[in-house]
Amino acid sequence: MKKLTALLFAALIGTTAQAADYKIDTSGAHAFVQFRIKHLGYSWLYGRFDKFDGSFSYDEENPQSSSVEVKIDTTSLDSNHAERDKHLRGSDFLNVSKFPTATFKSTGFKPLGDGKAELTGDLTLHGVTKEITIDVTNIGGGKDPWGGERQGFSGTTEFKLKDFGIDYDLGPASQTVEMILDVEGVKI
């Protein structure tokens, strides 16, 4: 009877899908943390953070159990303009000498169907932590040519700079920043 119970338990465990853990692939330009904000209401200013890392857990059978953690090096901001980058890294905006990192840690993942979901979590930026929601799309996943497994997602969110203690006045059209997040993870 003990053998039968052990075999049944092993069979159940073997057939139960479990979340897979992934390391965000920042080594080969397969992941991006980008932003855009209106410049005086006349055009868009785009930028990115070149250095970040993180990981996520994803279970296709039980996606609501998914989670993600990301750490961003705010000193790596790049808007393709050296003087502007210096200003954005300074005390008027990110104050990277005092706050050299930003972090995101998820608190919930709500599948909406058709590969779409809402990811909620705590964003810490400029020394302030606030809950944000990221609209997520599962791009796809599966085996790669090198024998590994990958999973990819794209997400967008927006928030007011002043909610994170950044109150430099750029005018009424430039109060909200949009974040564009694209990640490809390699199963670990």
N, C-alpha and C positions, 0 to 999 in steps of 0.2 A: 504494500500500500504506500509506503514511504517513497519507493522508486516511482510509482505512478504519479504521486503528488509532485515530486521533484521534476519529472518529465513534463507534466502539465504546466507547472509554474515556468519552467524554462521555455516552453513553447509559447506561452503567453507573452513573456518578456521579449522573445525573439520577434514576435509579430507586431509588437506595439511600436508605433512610430515615435521617435524621440527627436527633440530639437537638435539641430546641428549647429556647431559653433564655427564662426568664420572670422578671420582676420581681414580687416579692410586692406585691400591691395593698393598701397600708395606708391609702390616701387616702380610701376610701369605706366603711370598716367591713366590708371583705371578708376580713379576716384577724385572727386573735386568738391571743394567747399568754396562756393562763389557767392557774390552778393551784387545787388544793383540798387541804386537809389537815384531818384530824379535830381538832375542838376538844374536848379532854379525853375524847374517845371518845363524846361525847353528840350531836354534830352536825358538819356540815361548814362550814369557813370557806373561802369562795371569794375569789379575787382575780385580777388580771390585770396585764399590763404594757402601758401605753398607747402607748409609743414603741418601735418596733423596725423593722428593715428587713432585706431579704435577697433572695436570688434562688435559682432552682433550674433545673436542666437535666433535661429529661424526654424520653425517646424511647419511644413506645408500642410500637415494633417490637423494641426492645432495652432494656427497662426496667432491667435490672441495671446499665446504664451511667449511670443517673440520679445526680444529686448535688444537694446543697443547702448553702447557707451563710446563717446568720441572726445578726444582732447585736441584742442587746436592751439598752435603756437601763434599768438596774435602778432608777434614781431615779424612773422613771415608774410604780412599783408603786402599785396602787390596790385596796384591799380594802373600799372604801365606809365607812371609819371612820378619820378623820384621826389620832387618837391611836395606833391600832393601826398605821397606815401608818408613822408616825414611828418606832415601836418596830421594825417589820420592816425599815425602811431603816437602822436603827442598828447599832451594833457587836455586839449580841446575835445578829443574823441576817445580813442581806446586806452590812452595812457599806459602803453605797453611796458614802461619801466616799472610801474606799480602792479599792473595786471598782465603778465606775460602769457597767460593761458586763458582760454575759454573752454568750458566743458558742457557736454550734453549727456544726460543719463535718463533713459526712458523710464516711464512709470506705467505706460499702458499702450496697447496696440489693438485697434479695433478694425477688423476686416469689414470692408464695405461691398465686396463682390467684384468680379472682373479684374482681380489683381490690384485693386485699390484698397487703401486703408488710411486710418488716422493714427499717427504716432504721437503720443503725448509724453512730455518729459520736462525735466528741469534744465534750463539753459542758464549757465553762470557766465556772465559777460560783464566786464568792467566792475567786478566785485559784487554784482547784484545777481541774485538767483530768482528766476521767474519761470512759471510753467508756460510752455508754448505747445502748439499743435502743429505737426508737420503733415501735409497731405502727401501720401506715399503711393507710388506705383511700383509693383513688382515687374521688372523688365524681363527677367527669366533666370533660369539656372540649370545646371547639369554638369556633365563631365567636360573637362577641358582637354586639349591635345597633349598635355604633359602628365596625364594620369590623375589629376586632382579633380576636385569639384568646386564649382563657383556658383554664386547667387548674386544678382544685381538688382538694385533699387534706385529710384529717382524720387526726390522729394522737394517740396517747396513750402516756405512759410514766410510770414512777414510780421514785423513788430515795430513799435515806435521806439526810436532811440532813447527818448526821455524815460521810458519804462526801465531802462538799464542805467540811468544816471548820466546819460550823454545828452546834454542840453544846449550844445552849441547851435545857435540859430542859423540855419541855412535857408530859411524862408518856409512858408506854409506848404509848398509842394514837395519839400525834402525832409519830412518828418518821419517817414516810414521807410525802412530798409527791407528789401526782399532777399531771402536766402534761397539759393538753388544748390541742392545737394545731390550728387550722383556717386554711388558707391558700388564697387564690385568686391565681394568678399571671397577669400579662398578658404575652403573648409580646413579646419585644424584638427 
